Amino acid sequence: MDKNIVLIGMPGVGKSTVGVILAKLLGYRFIDTDIIIQEKEKKLLKDIIAEKGAEGFIETENRIISRLNAKRSVIATGGSVVYGADAMKKLSAGSIVIYLKLDYGKLRYRLGNIKNRGVVIKDGQSLSGLYRERLPLYERYADIVIDENGCNVEKTINKILDELLGSL
């Protein structure tokens, strides 16, 4: 298998954690797009969001990710990547996009303070509103949906590997 594996989903679902382990198991490179954005902008995500606002961050994320060149990589994306059409077009090309799905209640428990995480959320928007807004976008772009409810990291990875082997 030579396609990139792209992980999408809400913040807190474990894209980076799952991605690192998955990359090791597949012999792939691991790329975290949040880290790439921070390196290019020379700022933390929360500082970019504070400075540019949600829309400005999304434009920055879209620009940087649409120029990403990756081969044989597991790519963990930020939760807001699905707002960027150019970024998603680039990520989807020659890749398998996997949506890590988690129920809202479990997600809220995992997230804690979203401001410190650098979550892109509009002024006055609730976490539940953000969840409802992004859900159809994740589903639209996903080639594979992995239900993480009741799963630890190992179970999530096993589900992904089963799906990947089934899609070859």
ZAZA-427213 format. One record per residue (C-alpha): x, y, z; residue in one letter. Coordinates in steps of 0.5 Angstrom, whole numbers. Layout:
REM residues N
PT  east north    up r
PT     X     Y     Z A
...
END
This chain:
REM residues 168
PT  east north    up r
PT     0     0     0 M
PT     3     7    -2 D
PT    -3    11    -1 K
PT    -2    17     5 N
PT    -7    15    11 I
PT   -10    22    13 V
PT   -14    22    20 L
PT   -19    27    21 I
PT   -24    29    26 G
PT   -26    33    32 M
PT   -20    35    37 P
PT   -19    30    42 G
PT   -21    24    38 V
PT   -14    22    38 G
PT   -11    23    31 K
PT    -4    25    33 S
PT    -4    19    38 T
PT    -7    14    34 V
PT    -3    17    28 G
PT     4    16    31 V
PT     3     8    33 I
PT    -1     7    26 L
PT     5    10    22 A
PT    10     6    26 K
PT     6    -1    25 L
PT     6     1    17 L
PT    13     3    16 G
PT    10    10    14 Y
PT    12    17    16 R
PT     8    21    21 F
PT     6    28    20 I
PT     2    33    25 D
PT    -1    38    21 T
PT    -2    43    27 D
PT     6    42    28 I
PT     7    44    21 I
PT     3    50    22 I
PT     6    52    28 Q
PT    13    51    25 E
PT    11    55    19 K
PT     8    61    23 E
PT    13    61    28 K
PT     7    61    33 K
PT     3    57    38 L
PT    -4    55    35 L
PT    -8    59    40 K
PT    -4    65    39 D
PT    -5    64    31 I
PT   -12    64    33 I
PT   -12    70    38 A
PT    -8    74    33 E
PT   -12    72    26 K
PT   -19    70    29 G
PT   -22    63    27 A
PT   -23    65    19 E
PT   -16    68    19 G
PT   -13    61    22 F
PT   -17    57    17 I
PT   -14    61    11 E
PT    -7    60    14 T
PT    -9    52    15 E
PT   -12    52     8 N
PT    -6    55     5 R
PT     0    51     9 I
PT    -4    44     8 I
PT    -5    45     1 S
PT     2    46    -1 R
PT     4    40     3 L
PT     8    34     0 N
PT     8    27     3 A
PT     9    20     1 K
PT     7    14     5 R
PT     5    18    11 S
PT     0    18    16 V
PT    -2    25    17 I
PT    -6    27    23 A
PT   -10    34    21 T
PT   -13    39    26 G
PT   -20    39    27 G
PT   -22    45    23 S
PT   -18    42    16 V
PT   -25    40    13 V
PT   -27    48    12 Y
PT   -21    48     7 G
PT   -23    46     0 A
PT   -16    47    -2 D
PT   -13    43     4 A
PT   -18    37     3 M
PT   -17    37    -4 K
PT   -10    36    -3 K
PT   -10    31     3 L
PT   -16    27    -1 S
PT   -11    26    -7 A
PT    -8    19    -7 G
PT   -10    18     0 S
PT   -15    14     4 I
PT   -18    19     9 V
PT   -21    16    16 I
PT   -26    20    20 Y
PT   -25    18    27 L
PT   -32    19    30 K
PT   -33    20    38 L
PT   -40    21    41 D
PT   -41    28    43 Y
PT   -41    27    51 G
PT   -35    23    51 K
PT   -31    28    47 L
PT   -33    34    51 R
PT   -30    30    57 Y
PT   -24    29    54 R
PT   -23    36    51 L
PT   -23    40    58 G
PT   -21    47    56 N
PT   -21    48    49 I
PT   -18    55    49 K
PT   -11    52    51 N
PT   -12    47    46 R
PT   -12    52    40 G
PT   -19    49    38 V
PT   -22    54    32 V
PT   -29    56    35 I
PT   -32    62    33 K
PT   -34    67    38 D
PT   -40    65    42 G
PT   -40    58    39 Q
PT   -41    52    44 S
PT   -37    46    43 L
PT   -44    42    41 S
PT   -45    47    36 G
PT   -38    46    33 L
PT   -39    39    33 Y
PT   -46    39    30 R
PT   -43    44    24 E
PT   -37    39    23 R
PT   -40    32    23 L
PT   -43    33    16 P
PT   -36    35    13 L
PT   -32    30    16 Y
PT   -37    25    14 E
PT   -37    28     7 R
PT   -29    27     6 Y
PT   -28    20     9 A
PT   -27    14     6 D
PT   -27    10    12 I
PT   -31    12    19 V
PT   -28     9    25 I
PT   -33     9    31 D
PT   -28    10    37 E
PT   -34     9    42 N
PT   -32     4    47 G
PT   -25     4    44 C
PT   -18     5    47 N
PT   -12     7    42 V
PT   -11    -1    41 E
PT   -18    -2    39 K
PT   -18     4    35 T
PT   -12     2    31 I
PT   -14    -5    30 N
PT   -21    -3    27 K
PT   -17     2    22 I
PT   -12    -4    20 L
PT   -18    -8    19 D
PT   -21    -3    14 E
PT   -15    -2    11 L
PT   -13    -9     9 L
PT   -20   -10     7 G
PT   -20    -4     2 S
PT   -14    -7    -1 L
END
